């Protein structure tokens, strides 16, 4: 499998990096947050002709810059609007409420926890159970019967809220049976883009650490010359490149049974490990509020928690390699 980028894909990544380096500097990543959404739309970040690889490249760069706009939340919900033939009302987010949200007499009832970017989006796509299967509804955050309660988390740049629906009239986007496969696509896309974001987070953390190791001098030498530092950074580099390859593999070959799970596990692990190593390499400076590294470590913790909250990707990888009956019989 050829995982090298085409010239167009390389140009997309380079253009995204130039733009984000200018608009989201490390010391002030949210300085232009209010201006970012219309700029992203205008510059093509939501264009329908972007394929999985192009979206992965944008997600990777958004993780490297900690893009303070609801692009990840919106992009994962785009398949719903395309399948429904509906226009995006603006930035949107989505949540799988199957098992916790139901439709009674045409109205939504239920609760969904930790809805990402719920307060900053124009609409929330809610998957709810009907008598005939799952359906997807668009719900305005300010609609009657909608209650949002902020949920604190490790990442200050990616907010979330618990959603309670009480007799809410939602906009039906897709009903059964069409909604189920689209919901599966939203879940797959969400995992893939989160993994790509993790690669970007790990890349930036490693950049912080490597720069400090090159410029910080102790005993007459840069600290990167000492084995304890150099070897730790080399291991992080290997983690980042392995995760990047697995994410690109998942984007190019979505039908491989283990591809998405390998990407999810490796990217979250690389982000957390690079964040921890970078803090150690930077020493006392690395744990201060003034130094921006903590923002990337917080996003790494968020990504790690997201993986932990879902099905264990290691079990899924083992099932793909050994067969589900082997994994089920493992104590």
N, C-alpha and C positions, 0 to 999 in steps of 0.2 A: 504493500500500500504506500503510495506516494503522499507524504504529509507536507511537502513543500508548498509554500504559498504561490499563487499566481501573481503576476505583476499588479493586477487590479487589487487583489486582496492585500498585497504589501502596501499599496498606496492608501487603501482604506485605513489600515493600522497606523501608518505614518501620519496621515491627516488627523486621525482621532487623537493621537498622542500630542501633536502640536497644539491642537485646539484645547485639550484638557490641561496641558502644562501651562497654557496662558490663562485659562479661566478658573482653574482649581489648583492654585499653588499650594504646596504642602503645608505652609504655615497658616494659610487661610482658605481651606478647601471649600467653605460655604459662602465665601465673600460675594459671589455673583449668583447665588442659588435662585433668586427670583427671576433672573434673566435667562436661565439655562433652558427651560422647557421649550419656549418658542424657537430658540436657536437650534436645539436638537431636531425639532420637527423640520425646520427650514433647511438644515444641512443634510437631511436624509437618513437620520438614525432610525426612522420608522418606515422607510420605503418598503413596499411589498415585495420588491425583487431581491431583497437581501436574503441570502440562503443561510443555512445553519453555520457554515464556517465564518461568513462575514459577521453574523451576530455574535459568535464566540469571540472574534477579534475585538469587537466593540465592547463586549462584556469584560474581557481581559483588561482593556485600557481603562474602562470605568472603575474596575477594582484597583488598578494601580493609582488612579487619581482620587478614589473615593468620591465618585460623581454624586453630588448632593441633589439629585433629581430622581423622580420615580420612573426612570427608564426601565430598570429591571422588572419592576412590578407591572408596568404597562406591556412590555414586550412579551412577557409570558402569557398575558391575557389576549393578545392580538388574535390568535387563532379563533377565539370565540366570535369576535366581531366579523372576521372574514367569513366564517361559516354561516353566520346569520345574515350576511349582506348588509351590516349596519356600520355607520360611521363611528369612529372613535369620538366620544364626547370631550376628549381631553386626556390628561393622564388618568389611568385607571389601575385598579388592583384586582386581585381575585383571591378566593378562598374556597376550599373544598369543605362544604358543610354537610356532605352526605353522612348520615348517622346522627347529626345534631340539629339539622334544619329540615323542616317539613313544610309542605304546602297544604293548607286546609282552607277550603272554600275560596281558593284563588289568592290567598294571602300567606305571607311567609312568617314562620315562627321558628325561633331557635337561637342558638348561640355559637359563635365561632371565636376562638382565641387567637390573639397575636396576628391580626391582619396587618400586613406590612403596608406602610404609607396610606393607611385608611383615611387620615385627616387631610392629606394633601391631594387626594384624587377626586375627580369629578364623579366617578361611579365605581362601585364595588361589584364585581361579578361573583355571585353566590351560587354554588351548586347545592341544590336542595332535593330532598326525596319527595316524589309524588306517588300517587297510587300505581302509576304505570312505569316508574323508573326515575332516573335522575333527570333534572332539568336545570338550565342555567338562566339566571335572572340578573338583570342590571338593577342595582339599588343605589340611590343617591344617599350620600352620608348624612344629608340634612332632611331626608324624607321623614314624615310622621311615623313614629313607632321605632325609629332607628336610634339606638343608644351606643355611643362609643366611649369606652373608658381606657385612658392611656395605660399602656403596660410598659413599665420600665425595663430596659434591657442594657446589655453592655455597650451597644453601639449608639452613640449620641447622634450620628448622622443618618441612621435608618430607624425611624420611629415605627411603633406598632400600637395597635389598640384592640381591645376585646370588643366584639360586635354582638349586640343583642337585638334580635328582630322580634317585634311584638305587633302582630296584625299589620304587616307591612305590604303595601302594594308595590310589587316589583315589575320591571319591564321584562317580559319573556323574550329571551334571545334565542334559545334553542330548547326544544322539548324532547322527550323521549320518542324514539330511540337514538336520535341524532346527537344528543348531548354527550352520551357516554364516551364515544371515541374522541370527541373534541376535548373533553375533560382529561382523558389519558394523555393527549398531546400537550395540553397545558402543563400537566405534571412532569412530563418528560422534558419539555423545554425549560421549565423552571429549574430542574436539577442541573441540566447542562449549562445554563447561563450562570447559575450560582457557582458551579465548579470552575467555569472560565474566570469568573470574578475572583475566586480564590487564588488562581494562578497570578492574577494581577496584584492582589494583596501581597502574596509571597514575594513577588518580584520587587515591589517597592520596598518591603522590609529588608530584603537582601541588599538592595541598593544603599539604604541608609547605613547598614552594618559595614558594607564593603568600603564606602566612602570614609567612614570613621576609622576603619582599620588601616586605611592608606595614609591618613593625615595625623592620627594620634601617635605621638612618639613617646616611647618609654625606653630608658637605658640606651638612648642613642639610636633606636631603630623604630620604624613603624610597627605598631602592635600586630599587624597582619603577618609580620615575619615570624612571629612565635607560633609554634605548632598548635598549641591549644586553640588559638584564634583561627589560624589558617585552615586547619582541618575541619573545624565546626562550620566555617563558611563554605568549604568545599562540599560538605555533606548537604548543606542547604541548597546549594546550586544543583546538586544531583536530584534532590527532591523536586525542585522547581521544574527542571527540564523533563523529568519523568512525568510529572503531573500535566505539564503542557502537552506532551505527546499523547497522553491518554485522553485529554480533553479534545484535542484535534481528531483523534481516532473516533471518539464518540460522535463528533459532529459529522465526520465523513461516512461512518458506518453505523447508523442508528439501529440497524436490525440485529447487530451482534448482541447476544443475550447478556454479556457481562460488560459491555462498553460503557454504558452510563454509570453503572455502579463502580467500576474501576476509576472513572474520572471523578466521581463524587468523593470517594474515599481518599484518593491520593491528593486531590486539590485541597480539601479541608485540612488534611494532615500537614501538607506543605505550608499552608498559610499559618497554622498555629506554630509549627516548629520554627519557621523563619522569623516569626514575630518574637518568640521566646529567645531565640539565639541572638537576634538583633539587639534586644534589650540587654542581654548579658554582655555583648561586645561593647555596647555604648556605655556600659557602667552606670554610674550615678546619674549621668545626663539622660540616660534612656528611660528612667522612671519619673521624670519631671513632667508637669503639665505643659511647660513651655516648649519642650521638645515634641515635635508632631508624631513621633513614632507610635505613641499610645493609641492614636486613632486607627492605625492599620491593625494593631494587635486587637483592638476592640472588634473590628470587623471580622478578624480571624476567629475570635471567640463566638461571634454571632453565627458564622458559617459552620463552625464545629457543633454548636448547639442545634442548628437546623438539621444537620445530618443525624445527630443523636436522637432527635425527636421522631424521626421516621424509621422505616424498616432498616435493619442493619445491612449495609451494603456488603459487608464481608460474607454474611450468610448467602446473599444473592450471588456473589462471585463464586463461592464454593459450590452452590447448587448448579451454576452454569458449567463448572469444571468437572464435578463429580457426579452430578445427578441429584435431583431433589430428594430421592429416597435415602441417599447416603447422609445428607445434611440433617434430615428429619430424625434419623436414628442416632445422631451424635448427642451425647449428654451435655 
